[in-house]
Amino acid sequence: MRRLLQLIGVSLLIAVLLLFSTRFIDPPPKAGKGNVLYVYNWGEYMDPALLKKFEKETGIRVIYETFDSNESMLAKIKNGGTHYDIAVPSEYAIQKMADDNLLIPIDHKQLPNLKNIDPSFMNLDFDKENKYSVPYFWGTVGILYNPKATKGIDFSSWNSLWNKRLKNNVLIVDGAREGIGFALNSMGESLNETNTAKLKRAEEKLEKLSPNVKGVVGDEINTMMVQKEADVAVVWSGMGADIMTENENLDFVVPKEGSNLWFDNMVIPKTAQNVEGAHKFINFLLDEKNGRQNTEWVGYATPNMKSYQLLDKKVREDKRFYPSQAVKDKLEVYEDLGQEKIGEYNELFLKFKMSLK
């Protein structure tokens, strides 16, 4: 017994010594070091090979973390205690972050590759003159579906989702603005509706969709659609394009009633401690070849006109993911509706999810 206790004691001592030695050999990076850059982004939203390439070219080590919603990203940055040098919020979140004084102005002089961005994606209402943000990717929200399995259903309308043939066969991306949003669109209402009575009616209509809903999920949609666990999904366009590379039997459409036109931009949070490195990283991603590589890996539409020109012709001419101006004119950009109203959207969407059986 004593021998056993001695062996356990020696093992514990060795483990403690190894723990301390690894900390001295490779101590965790500290925010504020010029050779470390903290990046906060959506999941599956940047080619890991580019991170390695940036590290090799600059000697700056990239610490990469992900979030699953603008709201969670906003809360973490606003609460402090983090030192992200780069974040990638959507348009309404950028507007809110600027209003809340959470961002550092972008120095355009440090971004020579900014000239590669299509001018139509610059100077938009949520960030005039791109004072705080630089375009990253853009896209829409639409319906991904299997034409053969759903033959006879016209998905050019949001109301097609309520078809009784689709019982337990529809996936919905887990986002309150998206969920309440397409219900509003199906009723001919705005995605930025603030009227409480109309929002409640949208939630009530969603509850009528419950029998058809197989699940309200996040990135799991990719696997489920590829493995044919469902035939229909409400998704972001880039997610749809990515899934379609693995399941060629699927198609994607933006319904005629309208939908969301979204923009994700790169920003530098006010708590950043490597602002110079942040500008280097943004400029690196704006390079036309790096932009093409990232676009091909991520699958979303690029605002980088030089990178766009390098894409395969079949991709460039795919109107499902690079829609015409006539289609874009019918779409809406999410606005910052204020904390109280966003809370109302979240509560209503939660009520809908709780109605699912």
C-alpha positions as semicolon CSV with decimal commas, in nm:
position;residue;x (nm);y (nm);z (nm)
1;M;0,000;0,000;0,000
2;R;0,283;0,239;0,094
3;R;0,455;0,154;-0,235
4;L;0,135;0,239;-0,423
5;L;0,104;0,572;-0,244
6;Q;0,466;0,654;-0,325
7;L;0,406;0,580;-0,693
8;I;0,097;0,802;-0,696
9;G;0,293;1,081;-0,525
10;V;0,576;1,059;-0,777
11;S;0,327;1,064;-1,067
12;L;0,157;1,376;-0,930
13;L;0,493;1,548;-0,883
14;I;0,594;1,472;-1,241
15;A;0,260;1,603;-1,373
16;V;0,300;1,929;-1,178
17;L;0,657;1,974;-1,302
18;L;0,548;1,912;-1,663
19;L;0,268;2,165;-1,628
20;F;0,502;2,437;-1,505
21;S;0,773;2,351;-1,757
22;T;0,534;2,378;-2,054
23;R;0,423;2,719;-1,932
24;F;0,783;2,839;-1,935
25;I;0,862;2,672;-2,268
26;D;0,550;2,801;-2,445
27;P;0,373;3,057;-2,223
28;P;0,027;3,166;-2,329
29;P;0,035;3,488;-2,536
30;K;-0,070;3,804;-2,364
31;A;-0,286;4,070;-2,521
32;G;-0,091;4,378;-2,615
33;K;0,210;4,201;-2,760
34;G;0,289;4,319;-3,111
35;N;0,346;3,963;-3,224
36;V;-0,002;3,840;-3,124
37;L;-0,335;3,915;-3,290
38;Y;-0,673;3,816;-3,146
39;V;-0,942;3,756;-3,411
40;Y;-1,311;3,709;-3,323
41;N;-1,523;3,574;-3,609
42;W;-1,820;3,356;-3,701
43;G;-1,765;2,982;-3,716
44;E;-1,639;2,832;-4,046
45;Y;-1,585;3,185;-4,178
46;M;-1,215;3,206;-4,263
47;D;-0,972;2,971;-4,437
48;P;-0,734;2,840;-4,165
49;A;-0,458;2,817;-4,427
50;L;-0,469;3,196;-4,461
51;L;-0,410;3,237;-4,089
52;K;-0,096;3,025;-4,120
53;K;0,012;3,224;-4,424
54;F;-0,033;3,554;-4,239
55;E;0,167;3,423;-3,944
56;K;0,448;3,314;-4,173
57;E;0,459;3,644;-4,363
58;T;0,438;3,876;-4,062
59;G;0,563;3,678;-3,762
60;I;0,238;3,771;-3,586
61;R;0,069;3,481;-3,408
62;V;-0,308;3,464;-3,463
63;I;-0,538;3,356;-3,180
64;Y;-0,871;3,277;-3,346
65;E;-1,202;3,252;-3,158
66;T;-1,558;3,222;-3,287
67;F;-1,909;3,339;-3,196
68;D;-2,253;3,223;-3,313
69;S;-2,452;3,547;-3,313
70;N;-2,405;3,922;-3,331
71;E;-2,570;3,951;-2,992
72;S;-2,323;3,719;-2,816
73;M;-2,032;3,897;-2,983
74;L;-2,166;4,237;-2,878
75;A;-2,220;4,127;-2,518
76;K;-1,869;3,988;-2,484
77;I;-1,699;4,295;-2,626
78;K;-1,923;4,539;-2,440
79;N;-1,870;4,366;-2,106
80;G;-1,495;4,408;-2,138
81;G;-1,230;4,168;-2,020
82;T;-1,148;4,076;-2,379
83;H;-0,883;4,223;-2,606
84;Y;-0,994;4,123;-2,955
85;D;-0,803;4,312;-3,223
86;I;-1,042;4,214;-3,504
87;A;-1,412;4,128;-3,501
88;V;-1,654;4,059;-3,787
89;P;-2,004;4,187;-3,702
90;S;-2,300;4,239;-3,935
91;E;-2,424;4,580;-4,045
92;Y;-2,677;4,656;-3,768
93;A;-2,428;4,539;-3,505
94;I;-2,161;4,770;-3,651
95;Q;-2,404;5,058;-3,626
96;K;-2,474;4,976;-3,262
97;M;-2,105;4,931;-3,176
98;A;-2,024;5,269;-3,328
99;D;-2,311;5,435;-3,137
100;D;-2,187;5,273;-2,815
101;N;-1,831;5,394;-2,876
102;L;-1,692;5,040;-2,899
103;L;-1,487;5,082;-3,216
104;I;-1,158;5,237;-3,327
105;P;-1,168;5,435;-3,655
106;I;-1,005;5,256;-3,948
107;D;-0,691;5,421;-4,089
108;H;-0,747;5,384;-4,464
109;K;-0,387;5,488;-4,532
110;Q;-0,273;5,157;-4,381
111;L;-0,497;4,964;-4,620
112;P;-0,361;5,001;-4,974
113;N;-0,563;4,695;-5,080
114;L;-0,887;4,873;-4,991
115;K;-0,892;4,982;-5,355
116;N;-0,990;4,622;-5,441
117;I;-1,334;4,660;-5,282
118;D;-1,624;4,723;-5,519
119;P;-1,736;5,085;-5,456
120;S;-2,100;4,970;-5,434
121;F;-2,014;4,803;-5,102
122;M;-1,855;5,115;-4,956
123;N;-2,016;5,412;-4,783
124;L;-2,334;5,225;-4,689
125;D;-2,588;5,368;-4,445
126;F;-2,473;5,167;-4,144
127;D;-2,117;5,308;-4,167
128;K;-2,084;5,619;-4,381
129;E;-1,738;5,664;-4,534
130;N;-1,642;5,329;-4,378
131;K;-1,511;5,509;-4,075
132;Y;-1,522;5,197;-3,858
133;S;-1,549;4,897;-4,089
134;V;-1,419;4,724;-4,403
135;P;-1,633;4,488;-4,616
136;Y;-1,569;4,116;-4,565
137;F;-1,857;3,909;-4,715
138;W;-2,219;3,968;-4,810
139;G;-2,524;3,762;-4,898
140;T;-2,893;3,695;-4,857
141;V;-3,134;3,469;-4,668
142;G;-3,330;3,219;-4,874
143;I;-3,465;2,867;-4,910
144;L;-3,242;2,568;-4,981
145;Y;-3,441;2,272;-5,113
146;N;-3,434;1,939;-5,295
147;P;-3,632;1,987;-5,622
148;K;-3,687;1,615;-5,681
149;A;-3,809;1,536;-5,330
150;T;-4,038;1,842;-5,324
151;K;-4,156;1,836;-5,685
152;G;-4,460;2,054;-5,739
153;I;-4,385;2,301;-5,455
154;D;-4,297;2,652;-5,571
155;F;-4,032;2,786;-5,336
156;S;-4,031;3,129;-5,498
157;S;-4,264;3,228;-5,211
158;W;-4,196;3,209;-4,837
159;N;-4,548;3,074;-4,794
160;S;-4,438;2,748;-4,960
161;L;-4,282;2,649;-4,627
162;W;-4,630;2,603;-4,478
163;N;-4,719;2,336;-4,738
164;K;-4,855;2,029;-4,553
165;R;-4,638;1,802;-4,769
166;L;-4,334;1,933;-4,581
167;K;-4,429;1,787;-4,243
168;N;-4,116;1,740;-4,026
169;N;-3,902;1,830;-4,327
170;V;-3,793;2,193;-4,278
171;L;-3,481;2,320;-4,100
172;I;-3,454;2,681;-3,984
173;V;-3,133;2,862;-3,903
174;D;-3,128;2,959;-3,536
175;G;-3,158;3,339;-3,553
176;A;-3,439;3,558;-3,423
177;R;-3,405;3,823;-3,693
178;E;-3,402;3,553;-3,963
179;G;-3,689;3,349;-3,817
180;I;-3,925;3,633;-3,732
181;G;-3,798;3,805;-4,046
182;F;-3,911;3,551;-4,305
183;A;-4,247;3,524;-4,128
184;L;-4,282;3,902;-4,160
185;N;-4,181;3,886;-4,527
186;S;-4,440;3,615;-4,591
187;M;-4,702;3,861;-4,459
188;G;-4,575;4,146;-4,675
189;E;-4,418;4,324;-4,379
190;S;-4,073;4,476;-4,329
191;L;-3,778;4,289;-4,174
192;N;-3,731;4,594;-3,952
193;E;-4,088;4,596;-3,822
194;T;-4,126;4,743;-3,472
195;N;-4,503;4,724;-3,432
196;T;-4,566;4,479;-3,148
197;A;-4,900;4,358;-3,285
198;K;-4,743;4,272;-3,622
199;L;-4,449;4,097;-3,456
200;K;-4,691;3,884;-3,252
201;R;-4,882;3,791;-3,567
202;A;-4,554;3,687;-3,729
203;E;-4,476;3,462;-3,431
204;E;-4,826;3,315;-3,443
205;K;-4,776;3,235;-3,811
206;L;-4,444;3,068;-3,726
207;E;-4,623;2,851;-3,471
208;K;-4,850;2,729;-3,751
209;L;-4,531;2,618;-3,927
210;S;-4,434;2,399;-3,629
211;P;-4,556;2,066;-3,774
212;N;-4,323;2,113;-4,070
213;V;-4,017;2,211;-3,865
214;K;-3,767;1,934;-3,812
215;G;-3,534;2,158;-3,615
216;V;-3,407;2,509;-3,544
217;V;-3,031;2,467;-3,564
218;G;-2,700;2,634;-3,645
219;D;-2,408;2,489;-3,837
220;E;-2,566;2,144;-3,799
221;I;-2,781;2,236;-4,100
222;N;-2,481;2,164;-4,323
223;T;-2,450;1,804;-4,212
224;M;-2,825;1,742;-4,199
225;M;-2,885;1,867;-4,553
226;V;-2,584;1,685;-4,695
227;Q;-2,697;1,362;-4,530
228;K;-3,052;1,417;-4,657
229;E;-3,211;1,435;-4,312
230;A;-3,435;1,712;-4,444
231;D;-3,531;1,841;-4,788
232;V;-3,581;2,211;-4,709
233;A;-3,390;2,469;-4,504
234;V;-3,400;2,844;-4,442
235;V;-3,034;2,945;-4,460
236;W;-2,790;3,220;-4,541
237;S;-2,685;3,213;-4,906
238;G;-2,322;3,120;-4,842
239;M;-2,425;2,833;-4,619
240;G;-2,651;2,716;-4,899
241;A;-2,370;2,740;-5,156
242;D;-2,138;2,543;-4,930
243;I;-2,395;2,266;-4,875
244;M;-2,463;2,247;-5,249
245;T;-2,099;2,164;-5,319
246;E;-2,155;1,842;-5,123
247;N;-2,511;1,772;-5,232
248;E;-2,563;1,868;-5,596
249;N;-2,932;1,771;-5,583
250;L;-3,016;2,093;-5,397
251;D;-3,117;2,438;-5,521
252;F;-3,142;2,782;-5,358
253;V;-3,387;3,067;-5,408
254;V;-3,455;3,409;-5,258
255;P;-3,837;3,434;-5,232
256;K;-4,020;3,702;-5,429
257;E;-4,172;3,872;-5,120
258;G;-3,824;3,991;-5,029
259;S;-3,558;3,890;-4,779
260;N;-3,250;4,008;-4,597
261;L;-2,948;4,156;-4,773
262;W;-2,669;4,138;-4,520
263;F;-2,312;4,263;-4,496
264;D;-2,041;4,139;-4,261
265;N;-1,752;4,381;-4,213
266;M;-1,421;4,374;-4,028
267;V;-1,386;4,616;-3,735
268;I;-1,127;4,698;-3,469
269;P;-1,282;4,696;-3,117
270;K;-1,183;4,978;-2,885
271;T;-1,019;4,730;-2,646
272;A;-0,776;4,615;-2,918
273;Q;-0,411;4,615;-2,813
274;N;-0,251;4,542;-3,150
275;V;-0,406;4,805;-3,376
276;E;-0,112;4,804;-3,616
277;G;-0,136;4,426;-3,650
278;A;-0,512;4,455;-3,703
279;H;-0,459;4,685;-4,001
280;K;-0,198;4,447;-4,142
281;F;-0,443;4,158;-4,111
282;I;-0,727;4,347;-4,278
283;N;-0,502;4,455;-4,563
284;F;-0,377;4,095;-4,598
285;L;-0,735;3,967;-4,641
286;L;-0,808;4,242;-4,895
287;D;-0,531;4,114;-5,122
288;E;-0,696;3,985;-5,440
289;K;-0,539;3,638;-5,429
290;N;-0,595;3,596;-5,056
291;G;-0,950;3,720;-5,106
292;R;-1,013;3,464;-5,378
293;Q;-0,875;3,182;-5,162
294;N;-1,092;3,287;-4,869
295;T;-1,401;3,321;-5,089
296;E;-1,353;2,975;-5,238
297;W;-1,312;2,824;-4,890
298;V;-1,598;3,013;-4,717
299;G;-1,849;3,004;-5,003
300;Y;-2,011;3,344;-4,946
301;A;-2,023;3,632;-5,193
302;T;-1,720;3,860;-5,193
303;P;-1,730;4,241;-5,215
304;N;-1,368;4,230;-5,340
305;M;-1,401;4,301;-5,713
306;K;-1,045;4,192;-5,787
307;S;-1,098;3,860;-5,606
308;Y;-1,436;3,821;-5,777
309;Q;-1,270;3,847;-6,119
310;L;-1,039;3,560;-6,026
311;L;-1,325;3,324;-5,938
312;D;-1,443;3,051;-6,173
313;K;-1,683;3,188;-6,434
314;K;-1,954;2,947;-6,320
315;V;-1,939;3,095;-5,970
316;R;-1,933;3,457;-6,090
317;E;-2,240;3,410;-6,309
318;D;-2,449;3,222;-6,052
319;K;-2,737;3,463;-5,991
320;R;-2,854;3,265;-5,690
321;F;-2,554;3,386;-5,491
322;Y;-2,459;3,697;-5,686
323;P;-2,813;3,828;-5,750
324;S;-2,891;4,104;-5,998
325;Q;-2,943;4,462;-5,886
326;A;-3,316;4,420;-5,956
327;V;-3,331;4,141;-5,698
328;K;-3,116;4,329;-5,447
329;D;-3,344;4,630;-5,476
330;K;-3,625;4,419;-5,324
331;L;-3,416;4,314;-5,025
332;E;-3,374;4,484;-4,687
333;V;-3,072;4,542;-4,467
334;Y;-3,127;4,479;-4,097
335;E;-3,136;4,798;-3,891
336;D;-3,040;4,840;-3,527
337;L;-3,385;4,837;-3,367
338;G;-3,262;4,906;-3,017
339;Q;-3,210;4,673;-2,724
340;E;-3,574;4,665;-2,615
341;K;-3,711;4,576;-2,957
342;I;-3,438;4,319;-3,026
343;G;-3,529;4,165;-2,691
344;E;-3,887;4,141;-2,815
345;Y;-3,773;3,960;-3,132
346;N;-3,569;3,718;-2,921
347;E;-3,859;3,648;-2,683
348;L;-4,101;3,583;-2,967
349;F;-3,857;3,352;-3,144
350;L;-3,800;3,163;-2,819
351;K;-4,177;3,130;-2,781
352;F;-4,191;2,978;-3,129
353;K;-3,908;2,733;-3,052
354;M;-4,085;2,625;-2,734
355;S;-4,395;2,546;-2,942
356;L;-4,206;2,283;-3,139
357;K;-4,290;1,925;-3,052
